[in-house]
Amino acid sequence: MQVPAATNQAWSDIITAKKTYALKFLAAKILLGRLIASVNLDPSPDNVQACAAQLQGLFAKNTAIPSAKEDLATIFG
């Protein structure tokens, strides 16, 4: 599966907790916790986009990992 761009609204929805998913990819779970906390402290559009880019980058670098693939399928169908 192709990893959607960091500008895809789904990434922002995840880090702002508008949508929640039971992720299986451990690294994403850990990073997501940090990113949600960061966005709660600074909900500016620049910070939201920077955090979305970090999460997207993690998935982009780990597309070969089965749990990452599953999570992408769950999030983006």
C-alpha positions in Angstrom: 0.0 0.0 0.0 1.2 3.5 -0.9 1.6 5.7 2.2 -0.6 8.8 1.8 1.1 12.2 2.0 1.5 13.9 5.3 -1.0 16.5 4.1 -3.8 13.9 4.1 -6.4 14.9 6.6 -6.4 11.4 8.2 -3.0 12.0 9.7 -4.2 15.2 11.4 -7.3 13.5 12.6 -5.3 10.8 14.3 -2.9 13.1 16.1 -5.6 15.5 17.2 -7.6 12.5 18.4 -10.6 13.3 16.2 -10.4 9.7 15.2 -8.9 6.8 17.2 -7.6 3.4 16.0 -6.3 0.4 17.9 -2.9 0.4 16.3 -0.8 -2.8 16.2 2.5 -1.2 15.1 4.3 -0.6 18.5 6.5 2.2 17.2 3.5 4.1 15.9 1.7 3.6 19.3 4.6 5.1 21.1 5.1 8.0 18.7 1.4 8.7 18.5 1.2 9.2 22.3 4.0 11.8 22.1 2.5 13.5 19.2 -1.0 13.8 20.7 0.6 15.3 23.9 2.5 17.7 21.7 -0.6 18.8 19.9 -2.5 19.2 23.1 0.2 21.6 24.3 0.4 23.4 21.0 -2.6 23.0 18.7 -1.3 25.5 16.1 -1.7 24.4 12.5 2.1 24.4 12.1 2.6 22.0 15.0 -0.3 19.7 13.8 1.3 19.5 10.3 4.8 18.8 11.7 3.4 16.1 13.9 1.4 14.6 11.0 4.6 14.6 9.0 6.4 12.7 11.7 3.7 10.0 11.9 3.5 9.7 8.2 7.3 9.4 8.0 7.4 6.6 10.4 4.9 4.6 8.4 6.7 5.4 5.1 10.0 4.1 6.5 8.4 0.9 7.8 6.1 -0.3 5.1 7.7 -3.7 5.1 6.6 -4.4 8.6 3.3 -6.4 8.7 1.8 -4.6 11.6 2.5 -1.2 9.9 0.8 -2.5 6.8 -2.2 -3.6 8.8 -2.5 -0.2 10.5 -2.3 1.6 7.2 -5.1 -0.6 5.8 -7.2 0.1 8.9 -6.7 3.9 8.7 -6.9 4.4 5.0 -8.9 1.3 3.9 
